[in-house]
Amino acid sequence: MTHYVGILDGADNVWGVRVPDLPGCHGGGASPEEAIADTTSAVREWIEARATKHLPLPATRTVAQLLLQDELDTAAGESAVMIPVLIYSGRPVRANLSLDAGLLAAIDEEAGRRGLTRSAFIASAAREKIEGHR
């Protein structure tokens, strides 16, 4: 899975993340976690928009490269965060999973309560875990 480095800064209840390798791509929130989650969605949208135009994705730089190129100012309190790139193909694939029977029963019960299929519930939970949503 590809990750881009995001630059997190802020204080109190105003936080932002910019992604230097994706011009104009940024997110924000009332906490670092919210800002990172918002940026994860922004990165996916940025990349999907680029893909519809059949344009290549920018190369990812490492934290060390960003430091050397003065893109990250740790003295000012900025920190690097990894932003995962999860692109949906729109093509479902059948998968065989082994789960504890009690866990599967709990999944089915919760999926039913939410009006979801087992597959939709598991996919949603996996997306939330990968993208760092709470």
Secondary structure, DSSP 8 states (H G I E B T S, - for coil): --EEEEEEEEETTEEEEE-TTSTT-EEEESSHHHHHHHHHHHHHHHHHHHHHTT--------HHHHHHTT---GGGT-EEEEEE-----S----------HHHHHHHHHHHHHHT--HHHHHHHHHHHHHHT--
